[in-house]
Amino acid sequence: MRNRVTLHIAGESYVMLSDETETYMQELAAMVDGKISEAKKIPGVSTMQAAVLAACNIADDYYKSVQAADNLRSQMKNYLEEASMLRRELADAQKLLDELTEPEGKAGKGGRR
């Protein structure tokens, strides 16, 4: 269901339609407003320039987050592959141990001669 939300960013009101909750949208607006306000502290920076700086900072945060998530996925894949290899090695070792500890009469048909 689409929600109609009024957001206040940099002294302006924006009506947005979103599938997200109003709370989530308000949190996004507060973050964007905060980034713009931070950029406007620089002497001589207009609201438009502050918005562009804020957009660049948000994009930077986004790309760093994507890269971090990709790195975590890669680590997880490596850990899962390593765990799989170790499970196979454990199964092979358990099989060998079972063969070595099996009573001699069951070691093979006919046993040793």
Summary of the structure (lengths in Angstrom):
residues: 113
radius of gyration: 30.6
end to end distance: 80.1
largest distance: 98.0
contacts: 244
relative contact order: 0.07
helix: 68%
strand: 12%
